[in-house]
Amino acid sequence: MGHAHGHGQGSPHHGHVHAHGSLHAHPQEIDRRYLIGIVLNLAFVGLEFGAGLAADSTALLADAGHNLSDVLGLALAGGAAWLSARAADARRTYGFGKATILAALANAVLLVTACLLIGWEAVRRFGTPEPVDSGLVMAVAAAGIAVNLGTALLFRRGREHDVNLRGAYLHMAADAAVSGGVVVAGALIWWTGASWIDPLTSLVIVAAILWGTWGLLRESLDLALDAAPARLDMGELGRFLAGLPGVTGQHDVHVWNLSATETALTAHLVRAEPGDRAFFDQATKGLHDCFGIAHATLQVETGPGEACPDC
């Protein structure tokens, strides 16, 4: 699972070990399917946004915002693969993985802002309904079904073994269903002449976007603040460290994400004897296998801690 090495810290009673896991040992080139999906959906977002203005339809504008979230999501997935392949440098010693977290946070903030603006306009239109070009709404939304289904099919192959591909496939398939809802709304407007159906549909779409975006916003904000990953049970991690051979105490345990997918840990462990290679190998292998922590830095303390006065 990578390598580990120890070295002294001014005292024979202290040492560090660094374990570098293999979660990103063999970065791959960006899958061309992501690029095709981005270009295809970005072109459709521009078309749908322009049609929404022309048809005076908040439902189309809301769906355009929804499809824009797909473009950003695909870009983040592809960008993460590209960034993970870039080496660290003298200033960015952890590399560029953190950019994926910042991009996810920006994505969530932009989506929430867009939803608020569209929602405000939809509520206003309930009081002052405006005529909607239902034919244009149905035509563009039908095109959206074709675009989303076509993009979903791009990610069909390999989705059983790749969670990112499976997520992209399910997301795009769900978006085809949303576009189908807009087609139904356009048909109802054409049939009944009730313009209020358009803002109602846009509010439903906005609610769906916010439901999916809230988790992204909360998670990306936590990651930006270097919070421990939500998937990780800190109590279980503490019990694992306490159960290592000879460990009688632990403190200054910090866990955070180096990128959207890679986790790091630092911890001070108290033992009667300095750690040897076997101890560090057992610790880092357990951290990797049980908790998905690929980069661990452990300091062993055998005395009162003259090199760690604040502990």
ROGU-226674 format. One record per atom (N, C-alpha, C): x, y, z. Coordinates in pm, whole numbers, padded with zeros to 5 digits, always signed. Layout:
REM residues N
XYZ ...
//
This chain:
REM residues 311
+00083-00120+00000 +00000+00000+00000 +00086+00124+00000 +00194+00126-00076 +00281+00242-00074 +00401+00211+00012 +00453+00311+00086 +00572+00289+00165 +00563+00367+00294 +00646+00329+00391 +00649+00400+00518 +00795+00417+00557 +00826+00527+00623 +00961+00546+00672 +00956+00628+00799 +01048+00602+00888 +01053+00676+01013 +01182+00755+01022 +01179+00861+01100 +01301+00938+01122 +01289+01009+01256 +01401+01039+01316 +01403+01100+01447 +01364+01245+01443 +01335+01300+01563 +01299+01441+01574 +01372+01501+01695 +01504+01501+01691 +01581+01566+01796 +01586+01486+01924 +01524+01370+01931 +01521+01290+02052 +01495+01147+02014 +01563+01051+02081 +01538+00911+02048 +01400+00864+02089 +01326+00947+02162 +01193+00907+02209 +01082+00952+02115 +01119+01015+02006 +01017+01064+01914 +01048+01020+01773 +00947+00999+01695 +00969+00964+01556 +00845+00991+01475 +00859+00999+01347 +00746+01019+01256 +00744+00907+01154 +00626+00881+01100 +00616+00792+00987 +00517+00851+00888 +00548+00838+00763 +00459+00887+00658 +00423+00770+00569 +00296+00752+00545 +00251+00646+00454 +00178+00708+00339 +00220+00678+00221 +00157+00732+00101 +00086+00618+00031 -00045+00623+00030 -00125+00514-00025 -00127+00514-00175 -00205+00422-00228 -00207+00401-00372 -00341+00437-00434 -00419+00520-00365 -00549+00554-00422 -00534+00626-00555 -00425+00704-00570 -00404+00778-00695 -00266+00748-00750 -00221+00627-00734 -00086+00594-00776 -00074+00590-00928 -00184+00564-00995 -00180+00554-01141 -00288+00640-01201 -00272+00774-01198 -00374+00861-01253 -00395+00833-01401 -00520+00839-01444 -00554+00811-01582 -00590+00940-01653 -00585+00935-01785 -00627+01049-01863 -00778+01067-01852 -00821+01189-01873 -00964+01217-01866 -01038+01133-01969 -01140+01067-01925 -01224+00987-02015 -01289+01081-02116 -01276+01047-02244 -01332+01133-02349 -01483+01147-02337 -01546+01051-02270 -01691+01060-02252 -01730+01183-02171 -01646+01220-02074 -01674+01341-01998 -01669+01464-02088 -01570+01470-02175 -01556+01585-02264 -01675+01594-02360 -01715+01479-02414 -01831+01478-02505 -01956+01523-02431 -01975+01472-02310 -02092+01509-02231 -02094+01657-02197 -01976+01713-02164 -01968+01855-02130 -02005+01941-02250 -01944+01913-02365 -01969+01994-02484 -02115+01984-02526 -02169+01863-02527 -02307+01841-02571 -02405+01913-02480 -02387+01899-02350 -02481+01959-02257 -02464+02110-02246 -02341+02160-02260 -02320+02304-02256 -02386+02372-02374 -02377+02310-02492 -02444+02365-02610 -02595+02367-02589 -02649+02262-02529 -02793+02257-02507 -02837+02358-02400 -02754+02381-02299 -02787+02482-02197 -02803+02618-02263 -02711+02654-02353 -02722+02781-02423 -02849+02790-02505 -02882+02681-02575 -03005+02677-02655 -03128+02688-02567 -03130+02614-02456 -03247+02614-02369 -03265+02748-02298 -03155+02809-02259 -03165+02940-02193 -03221+03044-02289 -03170+03044-02414 -03221+03138-02513 -03367+03112-02544 -03407+02983-02554 -03546+02949-02580 -03635+02989-02463 -03582+02975-02341 -03660+03015-02224 -03691+03164-02223 -03593+03244-02265 -03617+03388-02275 -03716+03419-02387 -03700+03349-02501 -03788+03373-02615 -03932+03329-02586 -03948+03217-02518 -04082+03164-02488 -04140+03225-02362 -04057+03305-02288 -04099+03365-02162 -04139+03256-02062 -04055+03152-02055 -04086+03035-01972 -03984+03019-01861 -04028+03035-01735 -03939+03011-01622 -03909+02862-01607 -03999+02776-01656 -03975+02632-01649 -03853+02595-01734 -03844+02651-01855 -03727+02625-01938 -03600+02683-01877 -03611+02802-01818 -03495+02863-01754 -03449+02778-01635 -03545+02725-01559 -03509+02640-01445 -03443+02512-01493 -03497+02453-01601 -03438+02331-01654 -03300+02358-01711 -03281+02478-01769 -03148+02514-01817 -03049+02521-01701 -03095+02577-01588 -03009+02579-01469 -02978+02439-01420 -03078+02350-01428 -03057+02212-01389 -02954+02145-01479 -02966+02167-01609 -02870+02108-01702 -02731+02168-01687 -02725+02296-01646 -02595+02357-01621 -02525+02287-01504 -02604+02243-01406 -02545+02168-01295 -02481+02039-01343 -02539+01978-01446 -02480+01858-01504 -02345+01889-01568 -02340+02000-01641 -02216+02040-01705 -02106+02061-01600 -02142+02133-01492 -02045+02159-01386 -02003+02029-01318 -02099+01939-01297 -02068+01812-01235 -01974+01728-01321 -02001+01722-01451 -01914+01648-01541 -01776+01712-01549 -01773+01846-01548 -01644+01916-01552 -01563+01888-01427 -01630+01884-01312 -01559+01854-01187 -01503+01713-01188 -01582+01618-01238 -01535+01480-01243 -01415+01466-01336 -01425+01527-01454 -01312+01521-01547 -01194+01601-01498 -01222+01719-01438 -01114+01801-01385 -01039+01735-01272 -01112+01659-01190 -01048+01589-01078 -00945+01489-01130 -00980+01418-01238 -00886+01323-01296 -00761+01394-01349 -00783+01511-01411 -00669+01586-01465 -00582+01643-01354 -00645+01700-01251 -00568+01759-01141 -00489+01654-01065 -00549+01535-01049 -00480+01431-00972 -00352+01384-01041 -00341+01411-01170 -00222+01371-01244 -00111+01475-01235 -00141+01593-01183 -00040+01698-01174 +00043+01680-01048 +00171+01694-01061 +00261+01673-00947 +00263+01796-00856 +00295+01771-00730 +00312+01882-00635 +00438+01960-00672 +00444+02085-00626 +00563+02165-00651 +00612+02224-00519 +00712+02312-00526 +00774+02364-00405 +00677+02445-00319 +00579+02510-00381 +00483+02590-00305 +00357+02511-00272 +00308+02434-00369 +00186+02354-00347 +00229+02211-00316 +00275+02192-00193 +00337+02065-00157 +00237+01950-00152 +00109+01980-00142 +00006+01877-00145 -00051+01857-00285 -00001+01930-00382 -00054+01919-00517 -00176+02008-00538 -00259+01972-00634 -00371+02056-00675 -00507+01992-00646 -00506+01888-00564 -00631+01819-00537 -00736+01905-00471 -00694+02003-00390 -00790+02088-00318 -00876+02170-00413 -00828+02191-00535 -00906+02267-00632 -01041+02202-00660 -01047+02069-00654 -01174+02001-00677 -01275+02034-00569 -01227+02051-00445 -01316+02088-00335 -01367+02230-00353 -01277+02322-00388 -01318+02461-00409 -01415+02472-00526 -01391+02394-00630 -01482+02395-00745 -01619+02342-00707 -01624+02238-00625 -01752+02184-00580 -01827+02286-00496 -01755+02360-00411 -01819+02462-00329 -01873+02575-00416 -01794+02619-00514 -01841+02724-00605 -01962+02677-00685 -01959+02551-00727 -02071+02492-00801 -02198+02499-00717 -02190+02458-00592 -02307+02456-00505 -02359+02598-00481 -02270+02693-00455 -02313+02831-00428 -02382+02891-00550 -02325+02869-00668 -02385+02922-00791 -02523+02862-00816 -02538+02732-00791 -02666+02667-00813 -02773+02720-00716 -02736+02736-00590 -02831+02789-00492 -02873+02930-00529 -02776+03012-00572 -02806+03149-00612 -02901+03152-00732 -02873+03068-00832 -02959+03060-00950 -03100+03015-00912 -03109+02919-00821 -03241+02870-00779 -03321+02981-00710 -03254+03060-00627 -03324+03169-00558 -03378+03271-00658 -03297+03303-00759 -03341+03401-00859 -03458+03348-00941 -03448+03222-00984 -03557+03163-01063 -03682+03148-00978 -03665+03106-00853 -03779+03091-00764 -03850+03223-00740 -03773+03330-00722 -03831+03462-00702 -03915+03505-00823 -03861+03482-00943 -03932+03518-01064 -04059+03433-01080 -04051+03304-01044 -04167+03217-01056 -04279+03262-00961 -04243+03297-00838 -04343+03344-00741 -04408+03473-00791 -04326+03563-00848 -04381+03689-00901 -04483+03662-01011 -04456+03560-01094 -04543+03533-01207 -04677+03471-01165 -04683+03416-01045 -04813+03368-00998 -04911+03484-00984 -04859+03599-00943 -04944+03717-00927 -04975+03785-01058 -04880+03779-01151 -04900+03842-01281 -04863+03744-01390 -04952+03646-01419 -04921+03544-01521 -04892+03608-01657 -04796+03552-01727 -04760+03600-01859 -04776+03486-01959 -04818+03516-02082 -04838+03410-02183 -04707+03338-02213 -04718+03207-02234 -04601+03123-02259 -04617+03055-02394 -04509+03051-02471 -04509+02981-02599 -04494+02831-02570 -04608+02764-02550 -04605+02624-02508 -04542+02534-02615 -04562+02567-02742 -04503+02485-02848 -04352+02485-02842 -04292+02603-02821 -04146+02612-02812 -04096+02541-02686 -04172+02555-02577 -04135+02487-02452 -04127+02337-02474 -04232+02279-02537 -04235+02135-02559 -04123+02090-02652 -04096+02168-02758 -03994+02129-02855 -03856+02127-02791 -03823+02231-02715 -03691+02238-02654 -03675+02134-02544 -03780+02114-02463 -03773+02013-02358 -03760+01873-02418 -03825+01849-02530 -03812+01719-02597 -03668+01698-02644 -03607+01806-02695 -03466+01797-02733 -03380+01766-02610 -03420+01821-02496 -03348+01794-02371 -03353+01647-02334 -03467+01583-02358 -03478+01439-02331 -03375+01363-02415 -03366+01399-02543 -03273+01332-02633 -03128+01355-02589 -03094+01479-02553 -02957+01511-02512 -02920+01437-02385 -03010+01440-02286 -02980+01376-02158 -02972+01224-02170 -03063+01166-02247 -03057+01021-02266 -02932+00981-02343 -02897+01061-02446 -02776+01032-02521 -02652+01038-02434 -02646+01140-02347 -02531+01152-02257 -02529+01037-02157 -02647+00998-02106 -02653+00886-02013 -02598+00759-02076 -02630+00737-02203 -02583+00616-02271 -02431+00615-02286 -02370+00735-02291 -02224+00742-02299 -02159+00677-02177 -02226+00688-02062 -02169+00639-01937 -02225+00503-01897 -02298+00440-01988 -02356+00310-01955 -02248+00203-01941 -02151+00205-02030 -02045+00103-02025 -01951+00130-01908 -01930+00028-01827 -01838+00037-01714 -01897+00090-01586 -02026+00125-01588 -02083+00186-01468 -02093+00088-01351 -02093-00043-01380 -02105-00141-01273 -01983-00142-01183 -01867-00100-01235 -01742-00108-01161 -01683+00030-01128 -01748+00136-01169 -01695+00271-01146 -01806+00359-01091 -01791+00401-00965 -01898+00477-00901 -01918+00613-00967 -01811+00672-01022 -01825+00801-01089 -01906+00788-01218 -01876+00681-01295 -01953+00656-01417 -02099+00625-01384 -02120+00548-01277 -02257+00514-01240 -02334+00638-01195 -02267+00726-01120 -02332+00849-01078 -02369+00937-01195 -02277+00949-01294 -02305+01029-01412 -02422+00970-01491 -02423+00838-01503 -02531+00771-01578 -02667+00796-01512 -02675+00776-01381 -02803+00793-01311 -02848+00939-01311 -02752+01032-01298 -02786+01174-01296 -02845+01217-01430 -02780+01176-01537 -02829+01218-01669 -02963+01152-01702 -02982+01027-01660 -03110+00961-01682 -03221+01032-01605 -03191+01076-01483 -03290+01148-01404 -03323+01282-01468 -03223+01347-01529 -03247+01476-01595 -03337+01460-01717 -03326+01347-01783 -03417+01321-01896 -03561+01317-01847 -03580+01262-01727 -03714+01259-01669 -03764+01399-01635 -03673+01486-01587 -03711+01625-01557 -03754+01696-01685 -03678+01677-01793 -03715+01737-01921 -03851+01685-01967 -03877+01557-01939 -04007+01501-01971 -04119+01573-01897 -04091+01609-01770 -04189+01684-01693 -04218+01820-01754 -04114+01884-01810 -04134+02014-01875 -04220+01998-02001 -04199+01888-02074 -04283+01862-02191 -04429+01849-02150 -04454+01776-02043 -04591+01760-01993 -04649+01895-01952 -04568+01978-01885 -04615+02109-01844 -04651+02194-01966 -04567+02189-02071 -04597+02263-02193 -04726+02216-02258 -04746+02083-02256 -04869+02029-02313 -04992+02074-02235 -04980+02078-02102 -05093+02122-02019 -05125+02269-02043 -05019+02351-02061 -05041+02493-02090 -05111+02509-02226 -05065+02433-02324 -05125+02438-02457 -05272+02394-02453 -05301+02292-02371 -05435+02235-02365 -05531+02322-02283 -05484+02375-02170 -05572+02449-02079 -05559+02600-02092 -05445+02646-02144 -05421+02791-02149 -05386+02850-02015 -05361+02767-01914 -05331+02815-01779 -05182+02846-01768 -05147+02974-01770 -05006+03013-01766 -04940+02985-01633 -05019+02971-01524 -04960+02947-01393 -04891+02811-01383 -04920+02721-01477 -04855+02590-01477 -04704+02605-01497 -04664+02706-01576 -04521+02727-01604 -04443+02763-01477 -04484+02866-01401 -04408+02895-01278 -04417+02783-01176 -04530+02712-01172 -04541+02599-01080 -04438+02491-01115 -04425+02462-01244 -04327+02363-01288 -04185+02407-01253 -04157+02536-01271 -04023+02586-01240 -03992+02573-01091 -04094+02595-01005 -04072+02580-00862 -04044+02434-00825 -04111+02342-00892 -04085+02200-00867 -03942+02165-00907 -03896+02216-01022 -03759+02190-01067 -03659+02252-00971 -03687+02377-00927 -03599+02444-00832 -03588+02363-00703 -03701+02311-00654 -03700+02230-00532 -03614+02106-00551 -03624+02044-00671 -03544+01924-00699 -03395+01958-00702 -03360+02073-00761 -03219+02114-00765 -03166+02140-00625 -03244+02213-00544 -03201+02245-00408 -03186+02119-00324 -03275+02024-00345 -03268+01898-00270 -03136+01826-00299 -03098+01824-00427 -02973+01759-00463 -02850+01841-00432 -02865+01974-00430 -02750+02062-00411 -02715+02081-00264 -02814+02070-00175 -02789+02097-00033 -02679+02006+00022 -02686+01877-00014 -02583+01785+00032 -02446+01823-00022 -02440+01862-00150 -02314+01905-00210 -02259+02029-00140 -02347+02126-00111 -02304+02249-00045 -02248+02219+00094 -02320+02138+00171 -02276+02108+00307 -02145+02030+00307 -02136+01929+00219 -02015+01847+00214 -01895+01926+00165 -01912+02006+00060 -01800+02083+00006 -01754+02190+00104 -01848+02249+00179 -01810+02348+00280 -01729+02281+00392 -01774+02163+00435 -01699+02090+00537 -01558+02057+00488 -01548+02012+00363 -01417+01977+00308 -01328+02100+00297 -01386+02214+00258 -01307+02338+00248 -01255+02382+00384 -01331+02350+00492 -01291+02384+00628 -01205+02275+00692 -01164+02176+00611 -01080+02066+00657 -01146+01984+00767 -01278+01970+00760 -01348+01882+00853 -01318+01737+00818 -01331+01650+00917 -01313+01507+00891 -01422+01460+00795 -01390+01372+00701 -01490+01324+00606 -01611+01266+00679 -01730+01292+00626 -01852+01245+00691 -01859+01093+00698 -01797+01027+00602 -01802+00881+00598 -01719+00818+00709 -01633+00896+00773 -01536+00842+00868 -01589+00855+01010 -01589+00745+01085 -01632+00742+01226 -01510+00771+01313 -01504+00893+01369 -01388+00931+01448 -01374+00847+01574 -01487+00804+01632 -01479+00718+01749 -01414+00584+01716 -01453+00527+01603 -01394+00401+01560 -01246+00418+01528 -01212+00532+01466 -01072+00560+01436 -00991+00569+01565 -01045+00638+01667 -00976+00648+01795 -00954+00513+01860 -01055+00425+01850 -01040+00291+01908 -00935+00210+01833 -00927+00231+01701 -00824+00161+01624 -00685+00205+01667 -00663+00335+01680 -00532+00385+01722 -00497+00338+01863 -00597+00339+01953 -00572+00295+02091 -00541+00147+02098 -00590+00069+02000 -00567-00075+01999 -00438-00118+01935 -00360-00024+01882 -00232-00060+01823 -00136-00111+01931 -00047-00202+01898 +00042-00262+01999 +00121-00157+02078 +00108-00164+02211 +00187-00079+02299 +00136+00062+02317 +00031+00103+02246 -00018+00241+02257 -00096+00259+02386 -00055+00356+02465 -00123+00385+02592 -00196+00519+02591 -00180+00596+02484 -00248+00725+02475 -00238+00782+02335 -00323+00878+02306 -00323+00943+02175 -00375+01086+02192 -00330+01176+02107 -00380+01313+02109 -00341+01381+01978 -00392+01501+01960 -00366+01578+01837 -00394+01493+01713 -00509+01426+01713 -00551+01347+01597 -00628+01439+01503 -00578+01455+01382 -00641+01542+01282 -00661+01463+01153 -00782+01472+01098 -00814+01405+00971 -00878+01507+00879 -00833+01512+00754 -00890+01606+00658 -00870+01551+00517 -00933+01616+00421 -00923+01573+00282 -00821+01656+00206 -00728+01587+00140 -00634+01654+00051 -00701+01694-00079 -00801+01618-00119 -00879+01645-00238 -01018+01590-00215 -01099+01586-00319 -01234+01535-00303 -01236+01385-00276 -01123+01317-00298 -01121+01171-00283 -01011+01119-00192 -00911+01199-00156 -00796+01150-00081 -00793+01209+00059 -00776+01123+00160 -00782+01162+00301 -00644+01153+00364 -00615+01249+00454 -00488+01251+00526 -00513+01250+00677 -00413+01204+00752 -00423+01200+00899 -00289+01233+00961 -00292+01305+01072 -00175+01320+01159 -00219+01287+01301 -00132+01223+01378 -00167+01185+01515 -00041+01164+01598 -00053+01192+01727 +00053+01164+01823 +00011+01042+01904 +00098+00942+01911 +00071+00819+01985 +00174+00803+02097 +00127+00764+02215 +00215+00744+02331 +00241+00594+02349 +00369+00557+02354 +00410+00418+02375 +00529+00413+02471 +00549+00299+02533 +00664+00283+02621 +00792+00272+02541 +00782+00217+02419 +00899+00197+02334 +00879+00272+02202 +00986+00317+02139 +00973+00381+02008 +00912+00284+01907 +00844+00338+01809 +00785+00253+01706 +00889+00199+01611 +00873+00072+01572 +00963+00014+01472 +00888+00001+01340 +00956-00054+01240 +00897-00064+01107 +00770-00150+01110 +00771-00259+01187 +00654-00346+01192 +00533-00271+01251 +00557-00189+01354 +00448-00113+01415 +00388-00015+01316 +00475+00060+01248 +00426+00160+01154 +00356+00095+01034 +00409-00018+00988 +00345-00088+00876 +00205-00134+00915 +00190-00188+01036 +00058-00232+01083 -00038-00114+01094 +00012-00002+01148 -00074+00115+01166 -00120+00172+01034 -00026+00193+00941 -00062+00257+00815 -00146+00165+00726 -00121+00034+00732 -00202-00059+00654 -00346-00060+00706 -00362-00058+00839 -00497-00054+00895 -00570+00074+00863 -00499+00186+00869 -00561+00314+00835 -00606+00317+00690 -00527+00259+00602 -00562+00255+00460 -00678+00160+00434 -00667+00038+00485 -00764-00066+00454 -00898-00043+00524 -00897+00004+00646 -01020+00017+00726 -01085+00154+00712 -01006+00259+00686 -01061+00394+00688 -01037+00471+00558 -00966+00412+00462 -00941+00480+00336 -00847+00597+00349 -00763+00598+00451 -00667+00707+00473 -00536+00669+00404 -00505+00740+00297 -00390+00703+00214 -00263+00778+00252 -00275+00884+00330 -00157+00962+00367 -00162+00983+00518 -00082+00905+00592 -00082+00912+00738 +00054+00956+00789 +00055+01047+00886 +00177+01090+00953 +00158+01065+01102 +00237+00974+01158 +00223+00935+01298 +00349+00974+01374 +00333+01033+01492 +00445+01066+01580 +00432+00984+01707 +00538+00911+01739 +00538+00829+01860 +00613+00903+01970 +00553+00910+02088 +00613+00975+02204 +00634+00871+02313 +00755+00867+02368 +00788+00769+02472 +00814+00834+02607 +00820+00968+02610 +00849+01038+02735 +00750+01149+02754 +00785+01247+02840 +00694+01358+02868 +00673+01448+02747 +00755+01433+02644 +00731+01507+02521 +00803+01639+02513 +00940+01632+02533 +01016+01756+02528 +01013+01822+02391 +00985+01744+02284 +00977+01802+02151 +00834+01843+02116 +00741+01823+02210 +00602+01857+02188 +00550+01930+02311 +00598+02054+02338 +00564+02124+02464 +00418+02157+02479 +00343+02165+02370 +00203+02203+02381 +00110+02083+02396 +00165+01961+02391 +00079+01843+02396 +00030+01818+02539 
//
